Amino acid sequence: MKILTTDQIREADRYTMENEPISSVNLMERAAGAIAGWFSENVPVDEQIMIFAGPGNNGGDGLALGRLLKDRGYSPRIYLMTSSTGFSSDTSVNLERLKAMNLPPEILGNEEDLPGITPSCLVVDALFGTGLSRPLKGFPAKIIDHINASGAKVISVDIPSGLFGDDNRENKGGCIIRASHTLTFQVPRLTFMFAENEAFTGQWEVLPIGLHEKFLNEVRTSMHYADTPFVKSMIKSRRMFSHKGDNGHCLLISGSTGKMGAAVLAAGSCMRTGTGLLTVHVPAAGCGIMQTAVPEAMLSLDRSNSCFTALPTLDRFDAIGAGPGTGTGIKTSKALKQLLQSTRVPLVLDADAINIISHNKEWLRMVPENSVLTPHPGEFDRIAGQHKTGHDRLVSQVKLASEYKIILVLKGAHTSTVTPTGKIYFNGSGNPGMATAGAGDVLTGIILSLLGQGYVPEHAAIAGVHLHGLAGDYACSLNSEESMIARDISEGLGFAFNKIKNYRS
């Protein structure tokens, strides 16, 4: 699924109106109908609903929604904010339609007009949409403060009022709705992908409204939302007569004293993702642990009992992963440098491998092209410098991926994968229960396995992240967000593959 800018969404509306064709007010009706349908499925008809509509087209959506909800048996109260510039033409049409059915909105012109809102109410925020370009102040800000202070559940139409659709780095000092849910139209908004905006968007959902397929298929964007149908096209099918040698031989360099669990988790996940053969290079003292915990894997034992200090022969491996639990000591750092300088196959680097590079930033130029790095935000900042927002971090992520010709996977709620050409893929699977020790080691094993099976690195990263999230969602369904551990994610990989392969659009 593509992520479009505010300007592109506006162009999609225009193209749809001209080529379907459909009038703007009827397209607004279609959008309001999608939200009314969501209400029918999720909100009881006896809910006390208060709709706050602005003077522009977002307000028009709200007015149309109020009328449609009334037709479905709800009893919404509707409040319309005035403006010195008047109402948009489509909002004016919907205002007259409300009056015709004897449901005129109450007009909000100043603070004295603001109604009381109890915590038991459900507030619909249709004040301002994605076209907003400056922070909200004055009377609109007073309305937002009033709603936010009420303690009521808030559902925002398209986007929380006061939040910009694309870049909020300069959105300072204004008021923004704090929604419980955001119901947006057709495609996700870039602003939904960043942690700093979660307090405003709450749980968001995309509702299709029939924007023209030709435009959506042809519009060019560097930003994508990697959902299950998107990832399905990347997953390979196995041949009936394939054997283990056809499915790749991976090398995993992992573990140190006290951190052998990282090697166990990454190795087990690598096997469960389908690698034909796996060799794990571990400190000699880890031999018994690995052969007991992951008997399917072969072992290469380091000359050191406690950490990674030397490379095995590399010429028999199709892909190599390094970093989980290795530590960052001097000998380990030297061995990692040797790996960067000598390997000729795709690499996936995580955890301590990234931490070592953060202390030796010039080594980034040694990383083979199209290698996959999987930092969490803290590890990324150690390499790229501190960042104030997720949007700032994304800008740096794109810059580093391009400069060093690597694939950067920045882990988080909507893990972003950036390619050397500047393409950005936000992940659409996963849940907060995956914020648990060892989950990153599981992801390393998944991506390593896909690389070894011959997936192009870009697809290995995107599909690996999505599989990881789906496995986490399955684990959450069996347990809970609080009780999940990393092994649960690894054990859910079979479900994740089946969900992708059996997906029907």
FIBA-183871 format. One line per 4 residues: for each residue x, y, z of C-alpha. Coordinates in Angstrom, 3 decimals, m for minus. Layout:
<nuzas>
X:Y:Z ~ ...
</nuzas>
This chain:
<nuzas>
0.000:0.000:0.000 ~ 1.335:3.416:m0.910 ~ 1.715:6.292:1.533 ~ 0.881:9.546:m0.218
1.611:13.145:0.664 ~ m1.185:15.588:1.418 ~ m0.785:17.096:m2.051 ~ m0.995:13.658:m3.677
m4.157:12.805:m1.742 ~ m5.697:16.071:m2.905 ~ m4.703:15.155:m6.468 ~ m6.238:11.671:m6.012
m9.527:13.312:m5.015 ~ m9.414:15.608:m8.037 ~ m8.553:12.766:m10.432 ~ m11.383:10.638:m9.054
m13.906:13.450:m9.443 ~ m12.853:14.080:m13.035 ~ m12.463:10.488:m14.205 ~ m15.055:8.435:m12.349
m16.707:10.962:m12.565 ~ m18.202:11.992:m9.228 ~ m18.990:15.367:m7.677 ~ m16.973:16.549:m4.710
m20.019:16.533:m2.448 ~ m20.812:12.943:m3.412 ~ m17.213:11.913:m2.779 ~ m17.626:13.514:0.655
m20.798:11.447:1.084 ~ m18.827:8.317:0.257 ~ m16.203:9.166:2.892 ~ m18.863:9.890:5.508
m20.566:6.617:4.581 ~ m17.354:4.681:5.243 ~ m17.135:6.183:8.732 ~ m20.842:5.584:9.378
m20.282:1.942:8.443 ~ m17.440:1.747:10.947 ~ m19.731:3.205:13.616 ~ m22.397:0.585:12.862
m19.859:m2.161:13.498 ~ m18.150:m0.654:16.537 ~ m20.402:1.830:18.368 ~ m23.741:1.031:20.072
m26.687:3.108:18.825 ~ m27.398:4.431:22.328 ~ m23.935:6.016:22.600 ~ m23.958:9.733:23.410
m22.243:11.145:20.308 ~ m21.056:14.736:19.939 ~ m19.748:15.769:16.503 ~ m17.528:18.863:16.297
m17.273:20.109:12.704 ~ m15.048:22.813:11.266 ~ m15.815:25.211:8.411 ~ m13.815:23.339:5.760
m14.284:19.999:4.055 ~ m13.284:18.002:7.128 ~ m16.245:19.661:8.801 ~ m18.361:18.723:5.794
m17.427:15.085:6.427 ~ m18.597:15.538:10.004 ~ m21.932:17.082:9.012 ~ m22.583:14.316:6.489
m21.649:11.735:9.109 ~ m24.149:13.214:11.558 ~ m26.947:12.893:9.014 ~ m26.008:9.306:8.122
m25.763:8.312:11.781 ~ m29.223:9.768:12.394 ~ m30.532:7.595:9.545 ~ m28.970:4.541:11.258
m30.729:5.136:14.569 ~ m28.093:7.176:16.418 ~ m28.879:10.493:18.104 ~ m25.815:12.657:17.459
m25.488:16.243:18.661 ~ m23.665:18.347:16.097 ~ m21.614:21.504:16.681 ~ m20.364:23.661:13.816
m17.533:26.132:14.270 ~ m17.938:29.430:12.433 ~ m15.189:31.126:10.471 ~ m14.606:34.646:9.179
m14.123:33.140:5.717 ~ m17.388:31.206:5.814 ~ m17.954:27.544:5.037 ~ m16.636:25.531:2.121
m19.198:24.888:m0.614 ~ m19.592:21.185:0.248 ~ m19.907:21.960:3.947 ~ m22.630:24.468:3.083
m24.483:21.791:1.095 ~ m24.354:19.390:4.017 ~ m25.459:22.105:6.404 ~ m28.603:22.641:4.332
m29.218:18.897:4.213 ~ m29.069:18.749:8.010 ~ m31.526:21.609:8.308 ~ m33.861:19.877:5.863
m34.047:16.805:8.097 ~ m34.597:18.971:11.186 ~ m31.119:18.307:12.588 ~ m29.505:21.760:12.564
m26.078:21.964:14.257 ~ m25.409:24.231:17.191 ~ m23.135:27.082:16.146 ~ m19.827:27.658:17.966
m18.669:31.248:17.643 ~ m16.908:31.879:20.954 ~ m15.938:30.181:24.200 ~ m19.364:30.772:25.762
m20.881:28.497:23.117 ~ m18.787:25.460:24.068 ~ m21.009:22.624:25.345 ~ m20.293:20.510:28.392
m18.615:17.197:27.569 ~ m18.674:14.329:30.071 ~ m16.201:11.416:30.053 ~ m19.037:9.102:29.013
m19.501:10.939:25.703 ~ m18.033:9.882:22.385 ~ m16.639:12.921:20.585 ~ m16.154:12.975:16.815
m13.393:15.372:15.779 ~ m14.123:16.756:12.293 ~ m12.679:20.205:12.844 ~ m9.621:20.309:10.560
m8.169:17.857:8.046 ~ m4.880:17.157:6.322 ~ m4.778:20.527:4.572 ~ m3.742:22.314:7.751
m0.384:24.084:7.337 ~ 0.089:26.088:10.529 ~ m0.372:25.375:14.256 ~ m3.867:25.982:15.608
m4.317:28.918:17.933 ~ m7.157:31.221:19.034 ~ m10.723:29.926:19.220 ~ m10.036:26.650:17.330
m7.365:25.877:19.923 ~ m9.888:26.601:22.688 ~ m12.256:24.014:21.214 ~ m9.462:21.434:21.078
m8.370:22.174:24.650 ~ m12.001:21.804:25.747 ~ m12.312:18.392:24.053 ~ m8.953:17.135:25.301
m9.761:18.152:28.884 ~ m13.118:16.350:28.883 ~ m11.798:12.824:29.342 ~ m14.172:11.649:26.600
m13.216:9.097:23.976 ~ m12.392:10.924:20.731 ~ m12.626:9.621:17.168 ~ m10.909:11.806:14.577
m12.075:11.982:10.978 ~ m9.136:11.555:8.566 ~ m6.549:13.051:10.943 ~ m6.561:14.544:14.461
m7.271:18.271:14.176 ~ m4.102:20.296:14.544 ~ m1.803:17.514:13.282 ~ m0.153:17.982:9.885
m0.440:15.136:7.409 ~ 3.217:14.983:6.392 ~ 5.868:16.751:8.462 ~ 5.176:17.993:12.003
8.699:19.067:12.923 ~ 7.698:22.738:12.762 ~ 4.259:22.155:14.262 ~ 5.093:23.826:17.568
3.001:25.703:20.089 ~ m0.398:24.817:18.650 ~ m3.143:22.575:19.980 ~ m3.716:19.054:18.662
m6.593:16.684:19.358 ~ m5.668:13.604:21.381 ~ m7.768:10.947:19.674 ~ m8.540:7.445:20.841
m9.077:6.380:17.223 ~ m8.320:7.977:13.873 ~ m10.314:6.879:10.835 ~ m8.406:7.947:7.750
m9.269:7.561:4.081 ~ m7.811:5.199:1.445 ~ m4.117:5.276:2.463 ~ m2.143:5.829:5.682
m0.611:9.218:6.424 ~ 3.124:9.589:6.942 ~ 2.551:11.346:10.247 ~ 0.969:8.172:11.681
4.300:6.338:11.499 ~ 6.146:8.235:14.228 ~ 6.139:7.603:17.965 ~ 5.849:11.290:18.822
2.394:11.393:17.197 ~ 0.883:8.328:18.858 ~ m0.618:10.445:21.646 ~ m2.631:12.292:19.002
m3.621:9.544:16.560 ~ m4.384:6.756:19.008 ~ m5.309:3.583:17.138 ~ m5.675:4.399:13.450
m7.483:2.587:10.680 ~ m7.651:3.067:6.911 ~ m11.139:3.111:5.356 ~ m11.364:2.698:1.555
m13.530:5.304:m0.175 ~ m13.090:4.270:m3.796 ~ m10.465:6.739:m4.988 ~ m9.617:6.025:m8.615
m7.565:2.835:m9.006 ~ m5.681:4.132:m12.044 ~ m4.363:7.107:m10.115 ~ m3.429:4.988:m7.077
m1.629:2.464:m9.265 ~ 0.308:5.047:m11.250 ~ 1.149:7.734:m8.690 ~ 4.831:7.666:m7.772
5.970:7.705:m4.175 ~ 9.018:6.564:m2.229 ~ 6.868:5.630:0.787 ~ 4.985:2.370:1.241
3.048:0.586:3.974 ~ 4.066:m3.078:3.933 ~ 0.891:m5.000:4.708 ~ 0.263:m8.703:4.124
m0.930:m8.469:0.485 ~ 2.093:m6.321:m0.332 ~ 4.508:m8.844:1.217 ~ 2.817:m11.896:m0.275
4.309:m11.161:m3.699 ~ 7.804:m11.439:m2.207 ~ 7.449:m14.882:m0.620 ~ 8.978:m17.699:m2.652
7.414:m21.109:m3.220 ~ 9.450:m24.259:m2.740 ~ 9.854:m26.761:m5.544 ~ 8.628:m30.305:m4.956
12.114:m31.754:m5.506 ~ 14.102:m29.113:m3.631 ~ 16.569:m30.280:m0.986 ~ 18.315:m28.574:1.890
21.186:m27.497:m0.303 ~ 18.761:m25.474:m2.425 ~ 17.609:m23.439:0.559 ~ 20.860:m21.806:1.530
23.648:m22.265:4.038 ~ 23.786:m19.458:6.586 ~ 26.470:m18.489:9.061 ~ 25.427:m16.839:12.304
28.126:m15.255:14.480 ~ 26.599:m14.798:17.893 ~ 26.905:m15.200:21.653 ~ 29.383:m14.580:24.437
29.593:m15.417:28.104 ~ 26.222:m14.637:29.655 ~ 24.614:m13.916:26.287 ~ 24.264:m17.309:24.667
20.498:m16.874:24.696 ~ 20.855:m14.390:21.834 ~ 22.531:m17.057:19.728 ~ 19.836:m19.588:20.604
17.015:m17.218:19.655 ~ 18.590:m16.038:16.388 ~ 19.577:m19.574:15.357 ~ 16.166:m21.069:16.115
14.409:m18.321:14.166 ~ 16.779:m18.753:11.239 ~ 15.888:m22.448:11.082 ~ 12.148:m21.784:11.434
12.288:m19.302:8.536 ~ 13.424:m22.034:6.184 ~ 17.181:m22.054:5.790 ~ 18.464:m25.371:4.493
21.623:m25.333:6.608 ~ 22.816:m23.187:9.469 ~ 26.235:m22.986:11.041 ~ 26.501:m20.987:14.249
29.902:m19.624:15.244 ~ 29.982:m19.351:19.037 ~ 32.566:m19.212:21.820 ~ 33.842:m22.684:22.600
32.112:m22.734:25.980 ~ 28.759:m22.303:24.228 ~ 28.958:m25.656:22.443 ~ 26.791:m27.593:24.889
24.186:m24.850:25.085 ~ 23.771:m24.608:21.322 ~ 23.709:m28.324:20.598 ~ 21.064:m28.799:23.265
18.911:m25.778:22.425 ~ 19.171:m25.855:18.607 ~ 20.162:m29.388:17.561 ~ 19.295:m28.620:13.943
22.228:m26.204:13.659 ~ 25.876:m27.079:13.041 ~ 28.564:m25.393:15.105 ~ 31.798:m23.550:14.455
33.664:m23.026:17.714 ~ 35.766:m19.954:18.360 ~ 39.224:m20.431:19.865 ~ 38.030:m18.275:22.741
35.799:m19.744:25.419 ~ 34.063:m16.449:26.107 ~ 33.620:m14.386:22.926 ~ 33.974:m14.031:19.159
37.645:m13.478:18.242 ~ 38.263:m15.150:14.853 ~ 36.434:m16.001:11.655 ~ 35.762:m19.461:10.311
36.308:m20.084:6.601 ~ 33.603:m18.071:4.843 ~ 33.550:m19.412:1.310 ~ 30.793:m22.013:1.863
28.113:m19.631:3.143 ~ 25.334:m17.926:1.187 ~ 24.622:m15.285:3.842 ~ 26.166:m14.199:7.123
24.659:m12.608:10.223 ~ 26.620:m11.126:13.104 ~ 26.083:m9.233:16.309 ~ 23.476:m10.753:18.637
25.081:m11.135:22.048 ~ 28.680:m11.006:20.812 ~ 29.800:m8.222:23.128 ~ 31.938:m5.281:22.026
35.390:m6.156:23.334 ~ 38.625:m5.350:21.510 ~ 39.139:m8.854:20.110 ~ 35.520:m9.074:18.984
35.786:m5.668:17.318 ~ 38.873:m6.736:15.405 ~ 37.157:m9.931:14.262 ~ 34.114:m7.959:13.089
36.359:m5.625:11.098 ~ 37.923:m8.642:9.431 ~ 34.427:m9.903:8.560 ~ 33.491:m6.595:6.955
36.684:m6.579:4.916 ~ 36.583:m10.197:3.750 ~ 32.984:m11.229:3.126 ~ 31.517:m11.327:m0.360
27.973:m12.409:0.510 ~ 25.039:m10.467:1.975 ~ 25.381:m9.518:5.651 ~ 22.811:m8.802:8.314
24.290:m6.846:11.232 ~ 22.494:m6.301:14.515 ~ 22.994:m5.441:18.168 ~ 26.645:m5.510:19.219
27.881:m5.463:15.613 ~ 26.125:m2.107:15.246 ~ 27.409:m0.929:18.614 ~ 30.979:m1.732:17.547
30.505:0.197:14.299 ~ 29.123:3.164:16.266 ~ 32.541:3.429:17.944 ~ 34.306:3.077:14.588
32.049:4.987:12.203 ~ 34.575:4.899:9.399 ~ 33.909:1.154:9.217 ~ 30.524:1.879:7.637
32.386:2.241:4.355 ~ 33.624:m1.338:4.742 ~ 30.109:m2.777:5.025 ~ 29.339:m4.623:1.773
26.734:m2.972:m0.433 ~ 23.135:m4.080:0.170 ~ 23.930:m5.439:3.600 ~ 21.072:m5.168:6.108
21.549:m3.319:9.403 ~ 18.771:m3.630:12.016 ~ 19.267:m1.035:14.783 ~ 16.719:0.041:17.341
16.466:3.845:17.789 ~ 19.171:3.970:20.467 ~ 21.624:1.995:18.343 ~ 20.786:4.101:15.308
21.442:7.327:17.205 ~ 24.837:6.016:18.269 ~ 25.734:5.800:14.588 ~ 23.919:8.835:13.193
23.752:11.231:16.155 ~ 20.902:12.183:18.460 ~ 17.472:12.948:17.013 ~ 14.555:14.835:18.546
11.790:13.131:16.575 ~ 11.076:10.018:14.579 ~ 10.741:12.155:11.458 ~ 14.252:13.538:12.025
15.488:9.981:12.423 ~ 13.830:8.925:9.154 ~ 15.593:11.734:7.289 ~ 18.943:10.497:8.610
17.998:6.903:7.845 ~ 17.403:7.764:4.188 ~ 20.658:9.704:4.034 ~ 22.782:6.904:5.536
21.191:4.167:3.432 ~ 21.970:6.145:0.293 ~ 25.479:7.197:1.326 ~ 26.676:3.724:2.298
24.450:1.743:m0.127 ~ 22.992:m0.345:2.672 ~ 19.502:m1.354:3.777 ~ 18.616:0.165:7.130
15.882:m1.433:9.215 ~ 14.935:0.888:12.078 ~ 12.968:m1.151:14.596 ~ 9.846:0.211:16.254
6.038:0.117:16.202 ~ 6.040:0.658:12.411 ~ 9.549:m0.596:11.676 ~ 10.908:1.345:8.710
13.074:m0.282:6.059 ~ 15.002:2.132:3.828 ~ 16.843:1.049:0.693 ~ 19.915:2.623:m0.951
17.634:4.186:m3.582 ~ 15.596:6.010:m0.929 ~ 12.524:3.783:m0.897 ~ 10.830:3.624:2.511
8.699:0.727:3.752 ~ 6.818:1.005:7.035 ~ 5.694:m2.309:8.497 ~ 2.035:m3.097:9.093
2.264:m6.025:11.520 ~ 3.258:m6.443:15.159 ~ 2.143:m5.291:18.590 ~ 3.554:m3.725:21.784
4.169:m7.142:23.331 ~ 7.151:m7.488:21.014 ~ 9.027:m4.899:23.063 ~ 10.751:m7.699:24.927
14.310:m8.945:25.345 ~ 15.488:m11.080:22.449 ~ 12.868:m9.989:19.905 ~ 15.597:m8.305:17.847
17.656:m11.502:17.848 ~ 14.658:m13.330:16.404 ~ 14.421:m10.733:13.612 ~ 18.121:m11.139:12.819
17.648:m14.877:12.369 ~ 14.620:m14.370:10.116 ~ 16.337:m11.903:7.783 ~ 19.522:m14.013:7.705
17.518:m17.063:6.653 ~ 15.783:m15.203:3.821 ~ 19.085:m13.818:2.576 ~ 20.553:m17.320:2.545
17.579:m18.603:0.545 ~ 18.371:m16.121:m2.199 ~ 15.907:m13.345:m1.468 ~ 17.191:m10.018:m2.704
18.299:m8.074:0.387 ~ 15.502:m5.498:0.047 ~ 12.854:m8.216:0.049 ~ 14.593:m10.169:2.808
14.394:m7.103:5.036 ~ 10.805:m6.083:4.196 ~ 9.375:m9.607:4.279 ~ 11.452:m10.533:7.328
10.141:m7.608:9.321 ~ 6.560:m8.408:8.334 ~ 6.915:m12.115:9.179 ~ 8.391:m11.120:12.532
5.383:m8.908:13.248 ~ 2.809:m11.503:12.159 ~ 4.494:m14.117:14.340 ~ 4.334:m11.643:17.200
0.637:m11.037:16.562 ~ m0.006:m14.776:16.699 ~ 1.987:m15.077:19.922 ~ m0.056:m12.221:21.388
m3.307:m13.968:20.475 ~ m2.185:m17.030:22.440 ~ m0.803:m15.145:25.412 ~ m0.969:m11.380:25.968
1.194:m8.378:25.247 ~ 2.516:m8.517:28.797 ~ 3.379:m12.218:28.912 ~ 5.008:m12.604:25.499
8.661:m13.573:25.314 ~ 10.938:m13.763:22.289 ~ 10.622:m17.544:21.952 ~ 6.888:m17.089:21.443
7.624:m14.960:18.372 ~ 9.950:m17.570:16.914 ~ 7.365:m20.297:17.481 ~ 4.746:m18.233:15.641
6.682:m18.140:12.375 ~ 4.785:m21.077:10.894 ~ 1.522:m19.217:11.418 ~ 3.057:m16.091:9.872
4.087:m17.915:6.691 ~ 0.678:m19.555:6.381 ~ m1.147:m16.276:6.873 ~ 0.832:m14.664:4.060
0.605:m17.619:1.688 ~ m3.140:m18.146:2.296 ~ m4.063:m14.461:2.063 ~ m6.943:m13.754:m0.343
m7.670:m10.152:m1.318
</nuzas>
